């Protein structure tokens, strides 16, 4: 019975830690205090720093207020309408092409004449099985 209490206390502790490290948003949805942003909760206009690794599946990003220095800014969140997962390389290309469609209207100049580059976060084959269909498009300074 004591072990159950320890597990419950640990679970509550992790839940409190997670809530305490989440980014805070104002009533308009803007990040006003830095912290973790769930990858499925990223919105256009969110600013975030680089994740510790882009090789692994991203579950959260270090969100920061856009008024503070930051590495990236999400400029579009695109829902894919394709029927099945096309494979990793094709998904990467599809995500990039989807983001390019929104780049110029956000940045105010075409991609070739801009000093910004595009970061795409897109479904993996595993997250696709869980109905993940979002592509997050972000810009960063080269």
Secondary structure, DSSP 8 states (H G I E B T S, - for coil): -HHHHHHHHHHHHHHHHHHHTB-EE-TTS-EEE-EEEEGGG--TT-EE---S-SSS---EEEEE-TTS--SEEEEEEEE---SS---HHHHHHHHHHHHHHHHHHHHSS-GGG-SEEEEEE---HHHHTTT--EEEEEEEE-
